[in-house]
Amino acid sequence: MAVDADSFRRALRRFASGVTVVTVGLDGELHGMTASSFASVSLEPPLILVCLDKASRTRALILEKGSFAVNILADDQEDVSRSFSRRGVKPFDQLSHRPGTGGDPLLAGAIAWIECRLDQMVEAGDHDIFVGEVLSCNDHAGTPLLYYDQSYRSLTDPSA
């Protein structure tokens, strides 16, 4: 028996996740998208995964370039998450960022950056799973932005 989409969505809302923005820069074009489907895969070798919508421009650019960065957002970056969750032109001209070692944008204010080489892609329904080999990472003090039950939260939020 197949699970109906509404039941599946309601169940998934009960999982709290961190919020990231996956970024890529290729030939002067900067792009990115909000992603909460992110996880560590392996420590040896260091691998992470992120799930990207098959229709996204970010996905296409990562496939072409072969690298990307994951920016783990701080709890005061809800506006950043929202701006990267919309389709179309991304607000890099309105956000402080710098190129990482591979040229992919690293967002100011993020509590961690992870720069990756695309290791493999696995097709999975309307998204693809991108496994990245971690080439460089850095972290900063701060509290993460969380997403739970269709709302942004923080660790200091008593209802989270």
Beta strands, then each sheet from edge to edge (+ up, - down):
strand 1: 17-18
strand 2: 20-26
strand 3: 29-35
strand 4: 38-42
strand 5: 47-53
strand 6: 67-72
strand 7: 97-99
strand 8: 105-107
strand 9: 112-124
strand 10: 127-139
strand 11: 145-148
strand 12: 151-154
sheet 1: 1+ 11- 12+
sheet 2: 3+ 2- 6+ 9- 10+ 5- 4+
sheet 3: 7+ 8-
end
